Amino acid sequence: MSTDNKVNDFYSNIVHEFRTPLTLIISPAEQILNDSSDKVAKENAQIIHRNANKLLKLINEMLDISKLENNKMILQSDEGDIVYFIRQLLESFSPYVTHKNISLLFYSDFQELHIVFDKEKMEKILNNLISNASKFTKVGGKVSLKLSLLKNNDLQIVVTDTGIGISKEKLPFVFDRFYQGDTKRFVDQDGTGIGLSLCKELTHLMNGKIFVESVVDIGSEFTVQIPVTVQTKQIKYERIINVVHSKPNKNKDAALPFVSDEDTILPILLIVEDNEDMRNYLANFFSKTYQILIAADGLEAYEKTLSLVPDIIVSDILMPRMNGFELCEQIKNDNRTSHIPIVLLTSIGAGEKRIEGYEYGADDYLSKPFNAYELSLRLKNLIENRERLRNFYLGHPVPNSKVKHSERELKFIEKLEKFVDKNLMNENLSVDDLSEEAAMSSSQLNRKLKALLNLTPNHFIRKYRLQRAKILLENREGNISEICYKVGFSSPAYFTKCFSEEFQMLPSEL
């Protein structure tokens, strides 16, 4: 036996060995899905089941590649109606395209077309092509499959999508094994680069050919042509044989909680992750300790951060549109959001990447795979550290605390204090005035001051007035009524009430 054959046999045997542990993962997951009444357990089991099946699919593809390389894959001759075969195959994609609000269309020149073909290999080719087309098509897009018979009796199948497309320089390599292209431009695109290579080799095994045309941001068109033996055919003049059209998901944002500007029991956690299963897992894990917001990429996360101002953020690094480093930089350089702690998650373990994360302003960093309980403790520590910061800003530093004094936040608070001091005698000074000075909306200012000082903007103004009044009273710079008006109160009675609430003493006691 040659060295190459020994290597291939070893490779094949190792891949086969994966099947047993995968079975022991998939079967218990299915049992939990069928028998458990616990909602969280079933959702976790669904994630396990779905990803274990992805591994199983990958293993099957690797075994097919091994068989092709060793010339051990044999063509099977099956007779059947290819129109019915494709229609049934498309039905299996209905849940996925419905979830993404994608239109899945099937066009055929025939009502029926009975041919001799290898059903197993045809299914693998079409599954890969339709799966890729659906995966790289944006929400609300379209995927279509067209079936026709060429004059030389070659069966032609064309799969077209309105997805992200492939650039001209990368187009020649899409059928190369392990080539993945620029998939990170789009959300939730994980893969190995085996699928299209397998499509090509299976097509060639059937003496056919496959080729692709594509335009970036317009879509792609994959064409498969395979010689077949036609048994019978029934022409259909109405070309659309079957249409699977998804309905918009009216509850698309149902999982997002309403975030008010008032006091809330739980802090708000924004989870930024382009992998849907990871998003859902983290959302479920933290749902009892945080109000959950989710975003599928950095740009969506930044927009939600500006509008809702979460208390803490957990973000992946490798994401489309805006990566985790860019998101971190944007948030930390914006006064409206700079106070928010950020934990970066990544599958990149290199030390220089960790340093890069801290350079962008990340508060903590965790490498995948990570322990969810460790992440929970790190978030808890960051929240508690922010409590220490509040005490520091309020003038009550905690002895020996490990507080990171943010120069940006100190300057921000000093800026607001100077503005209030400048307008101290203006009893009509409002939250809108303070918001304009801070260059942010009133709701953004409210969330930021609540995070930094646990004060609303109104309370911030009142607290500053009262602290200045206390200093004036201690220095005997006027009587109670005079000082009341100097610091912007319109009524000595109301001033006395607020003063006693703030300092647990009457102004006259000083």
C-alpha positions, 0 to 999 in steps of 0.5 A: 500500500502506498503512503498516500493510500495509508494517509487517506485510509487513516484520514477516513478512519479518523473521520468515521470515528467522529460519528460515535461521539456525534451520535451520543450528542445528537440522540440525547439532544433529541430526547430532551427536545421530545421529552423535556418541558423546560423551555430553556433546556429545550432551547439549549438542546436545539442549539446542540442538535443543530450544531451537531448536525452541522458537524455530521454534514461536514463529516459526510462531506469529508468522507465523500471527498476521501472516496472521490480521491480514492476512486471509491465513489460509484454512480447509482442509476435511479429512475425518477421524476426530477421535477417532483424530486426538486420540489420535495427538496425545496420544501425542506428549506421552507422553515429557513427561508420563512425565518429570513423572509426569503422568496424561494421560487422553482421554475420548470419547463416540464410538469414531469420529467422522468430521467435516470440519475443518481439521486443521492449525489444530485441531492448533495449538489442541490442542497449545497447550492440552495443552502449557499444561495439562501445563506448569502441572501439578505432578508427579503431577498429571492432565491430561484431554481430553474430546470430545463433540458438542453438540445443535447439532452443535458439537464440544466439546473440554474440556482440564482440568488439576490445575495452579496455576490462574489468579486471578479478576482475571487470568482475563479477560486470558488470551487477550490477546496477550503476556499471561503472567500469574503463571507464575513461581509455578511451575518452568520456565514460560517463554513469550511469551503468544502461544499462547492468543491464537492459540488464540482467533483460530484458533477464531474463524476456524472460527466457534467460541468458546473460554472458560476456568474456573479456580481458583488451586491447583486447576486450569484448564478450557479449553473449545473449541466449533466447528461441524462437519459430521458424516459418520459416528459410532460411539457408544462406551459406555465413555467412556475411549478412551485412557489415557496414564499415566506411571510414577514415575521411580524414578531421579529423584534418581539425578543427585544425588551422595552427599555424605559428611562426610569429606574429598572431592576435589572441592568441592560446587557447588549449582546453583539454576535453574528452567530445566531446560535451563540446570540440565543445561547448568551441571551438565554443564559443571562436573561435572569440577571439582565435585560437583554438586547441583541445585535447581529453586527457592530453597526446594528450594535452601535445604533442600538447603543446610541438609542438605548444606552445599555449598561454593559456590552458583550461583543464578538470581534470578527463580524460584518459591517463593523467588527468588535474593535471598530465598535469598541473604538466608536463607543469609547470615543463618543461622550454619549456612550464612553462610560459603557463597559465592553467585554470582547469575545473572540476565537483569535487567541493571539496575545497581540490581538488581546492587546489590540482589544485593550488599545481600542478601549475594551474593559475585558477580553475573553477567548473562545471557547469560554466558560459562560459562568466566568463571563458572568463573573466578569460582567458582575465585576465590571458592574460593581466597578462602576458602582465604585466609580459612582462613589468616586464621582459623587465625592465618596471614594472607597478606600483601597478600591480598584477604581479605574479613573476615566479622564473622559468621564471626569471631564464630562461631569466637570463640563456639566458642573461648570454649565450648571454653575454658570447658570446657577441663579437661573431657576428655569435651567432645564434638562433640555438645556443640560442635554444641549450642552452635553450634545446628546438627547435627554434620554441619552443624558439620562442613561449616562448620568444614571450609569455614572452617578445614579442620578437623573439630569434633574437630580444632577442639577438639584444636587449641584445647587444644594452642594453649592448652597451648603458651601455658601451657608458654611461660609456665612455668605448670606441668610437662608433666603438669599442663598436659596435664590443665589442657587436657583431655588424659587421658594425658601420653603422648597429649598429647605425641604430639598436641603433636609432630604439631601443632607438630613439636616435643616439649613439653619443647623449649619 
